[in-house]
Amino acid sequence: MDRISEVLFGLIMVLTCTSTISVVTADRIQIRTMLIGALGCNLAWGIIDAGMYLMARLHEQGRNILMLRAAREASAPEAAQAAIAGALPPLLASVLTQEQLELMRQKLRQLPEPPMRPSLTKKDWVGAVAVCLLVFLSTLPVAIPFMLTNDARLALRVSNAIAIVMLFLCGYLFGRHAGLRPWLSGLSSVAIGSVLVLVAIALGG
């Protein structure tokens, strides 16, 4: 879901730029300036997203360390079981028996001593780079038509068609993972994305 959201944000930002092009008066320099601005904006967003990803990884690791310590250092087994249940999704925690929670507590006590504080691993940094590239590269298909032809009208139509397909695919995937009707979710994504682009343009974005 996080990756789908990042692609959607990137698409909406680049569409905000391409949708303001006047196919009648725009010249090659104006289009080139727009493309540089749109891609630069999405590169910046990708870097910010990568930073947020690293912060989320630190939070997740820190939360796991705190949960493990709470389960280990609890004054009574019941308190440790409550800490374990609190760290689980509510639906899953609601179906676990006290015996199952106690088994989890014992298994957690057998784990190696956790580190004093969370830290980023090589895998986390690779993931951050992947997030940045995903946000940036996912917007290139929308910009490529303007690089391949001098006909601004044709480029804009092809670019918009590509954007509509990508918005639909994001919505379709969201629907599949969320248990919604994928086709309806895809069409809703196109509609909502179009409205958000119009709002951004109207507000000067």
Secondary structure as UniProt FT lines:
FT   HELIX           2..18
FT   TURN            19..20
FT   TURN            23..25
FT   HELIX           28..73
FT   HELIX           77..87
FT   HELIX           90..94
FT   HELIX           98..109
FT   HELIX           122..137
FT   TURN            138..139
FT   HELIX           140..148
FT   HELIX           152..178
FT   HELIX           182..202
FT   TURN            203..204
//
